Amino acid sequence: MTDETLARDIAAVATLTGAFLLRSGQTSSTYFDKYRFESNPELLKRVAKKMVPLLPHRADVLAGLELGGVPIATAISLDTGMPAAFVRKKAKNYGTCLAVEGADVASKRVVLIEDVITTGGAIVEAVKLVEAAGGNVVGIVCAIWRGDGAPGIASLPDLTVAAAMTKDDLLA
């Protein structure tokens, strides 16, 4: 899908400046507040449509990471008809007591859906949880790659990371 104004539109609503501590432990003077575009139905739909062509063709299930990956995975699911699962940071201690909720991932090829990735720490943990649930992670797709260089996670060199946008796209 060609959406030449998407990065500009996302940047306009989601780019904040100041002093921000990132999940990776890094500090940044620029922060991309994903909730500002994920809570906007039109922008969320556009982001999802931009991510659809990036999905590995062999994927069976989308798995959105808590919390920001969940609305994106849901939007992609609505667009593609693919089932969606939701990966918690850890299993809850009530109800089903599962870390991976929604669609069954056992014996399925799973693509992880994330909002913003800098170093991939949350992805590494999610891969472990999906594998513990019997799933096979076959790729990672994110809305924004804010890491340095080409998208990729050093501790997961065999998994392709595809990004709809990069920090450079948003800062252009």
C-alpha positions in Angstrom: 0.0 0.0 0.0 1.3 3.5 -0.8 0.4 6.0 1.8 2.9 8.8 1.2 1.6 11.1 4.0 1.3 8.4 6.8 4.7 9.1 8.4 4.0 12.8 8.4 0.5 12.4 9.8 1.8 10.0 12.5 4.7 12.4 13.4 2.3 15.3 13.7 0.2 13.6 16.4 2.7 11.2 18.1 6.1 12.9 18.2 6.9 14.4 21.6 10.0 16.2 22.7 11.5 16.4 26.2 13.4 13.9 28.3 12.1 10.3 28.0 13.3 7.0 29.5 12.6 4.2 27.0 11.9 0.6 27.9 15.4 -0.3 26.6 16.8 1.9 29.4 18.0 4.4 26.9 17.0 8.1 27.2 15.8 10.1 24.3 14.8 13.7 23.6 12.2 12.4 21.1 9.4 10.1 22.0 6.8 8.5 19.6 3.6 8.2 21.7 1.9 5.3 19.9 -1.3 5.7 21.9 -1.9 9.0 20.1 -2.1 7.2 16.7 -3.5 3.9 18.0 -6.5 5.7 19.6 -7.3 7.5 16.3 -9.4 5.1 14.2 -8.3 6.5 10.9 -4.6 6.6 11.7 -4.8 3.1 13.2 -6.5 1.8 10.1 -3.8 3.3 7.8 -1.0 1.9 10.0 -2.5 -1.5 9.9 -2.9 -1.4 6.1 0.7 -0.4 5.7 1.8 -3.3 7.9 -0.3 -6.0 6.0 2.1 -6.4 3.1 5.0 -6.8 5.6 3.4 -10.0 7.1 5.3 -13.2 6.4 3.3 -15.2 3.9 3.6 -18.3 5.9 2.0 -16.9 9.1 -1.1 -18.4 10.6 -1.7 -16.2 13.6 -1.0 -12.5 14.5 0.2 -12.0 18.1 0.0 -8.4 19.4 2.2 -7.6 22.4 0.7 -6.0 25.5 -0.3 -3.2 25.3 0.5 -1.2 22.2 0.7 -4.2 19.8 -2.9 -5.3 20.7 -4.9 -2.6 18.9 -2.6 -2.9 15.9 -2.9 -6.7 15.7 -6.7 -6.4 16.1 -6.8 -3.8 13.2 -4.7 -6.1 11.0 -6.9 -9.1 11.9 -10.0 -7.1 10.9 -8.3 -6.2 7.6 -6.9 -9.7 6.7 -9.2 -12.1 8.5 -6.2 -13.7 10.3 -6.9 -14.8 13.9 -5.2 -12.7 16.6 -3.6 -13.6 19.9 -2.5 -11.3 22.6 0.8 -11.7 24.5 0.9 -10.4 28.0 4.1 -9.4 29.7 3.6 -12.3 32.0 0.8 -14.8 32.7 -2.0 -13.4 34.9 -2.6 -15.2 38.2 -6.4 -15.4 37.8 -8.9 -16.6 35.3 -7.1 -18.6 32.5 -3.7 -17.9 34.0 -2.3 -17.6 30.4 0.4 -15.4 29.0 -0.9 -15.8 25.5 -4.6 -15.2 25.1 -7.1 -15.3 22.2 -6.3 -17.4 19.2 -4.6 -20.7 19.9 -0.9 -20.5 18.9 0.0 -24.2 19.5 1.6 -25.7 16.4 0.9 -22.4 14.5 3.3 -20.1 12.7 3.0 -16.8 14.6 4.0 -13.3 13.5 4.6 -10.9 16.4 3.0 -7.4 16.1 4.5 -4.5 18.0 4.0 -0.8 18.0 7.5 0.7 18.5 10.8 -1.3 18.7 14.1 0.2 19.8 16.2 -2.8 20.9 13.6 -5.6 20.9 13.6 -6.4 24.7 9.9 -6.9 24.8 10.0 -9.0 21.6 12.6 -11.4 23.1 10.3 -12.0 26.1 7.3 -12.4 23.8 9.1 -15.0 21.7 9.7 -17.1 24.8 6.1 -16.8 25.9 4.7 -17.8 22.4 7.1 -20.7 22.2 6.1 -21.9 25.7 2.5 -21.9 24.4 3.6 -24.1 21.6 3.8 -21.5 18.8 6.5 -21.0 16.3 7.4 -17.3 15.7 8.2 -16.7 12.0 8.6 -13.0 11.9 8.1 -9.6 13.6 6.3 -6.6 12.2 6.2 -3.2 13.9 4.6 0.1 13.2 7.8 2.1 14.0 11.4 1.0 14.1 13.2 3.5 16.4 16.4 1.5 16.6 19.7 2.3 14.9 20.3 0.9 11.4 18.2 -1.6 9.6 15.4 -3.3 11.7 16.6 -6.4 13.5 17.0 -7.8 17.0 20.6 -8.9 17.8 19.6 -11.7 20.1 17.1 -13.0 17.5 19.2 -13.0 14.3 17.0 -15.6 12.5 13.8 -13.6 12.8 13.1 -10.9 10.2 11.9 -7.6 11.6 9.8 -5.5 9.2 8.8 -1.9 9.9 6.1 0.2 8.4 8.0 3.3 9.4 11.4 4.2 10.9 12.3 7.1 13.3 14.0 8.7 10.3 10.7 8.7 8.4 9.0 10.4 11.3 11.7 13.0 11.8 12.0 13.9 8.1 
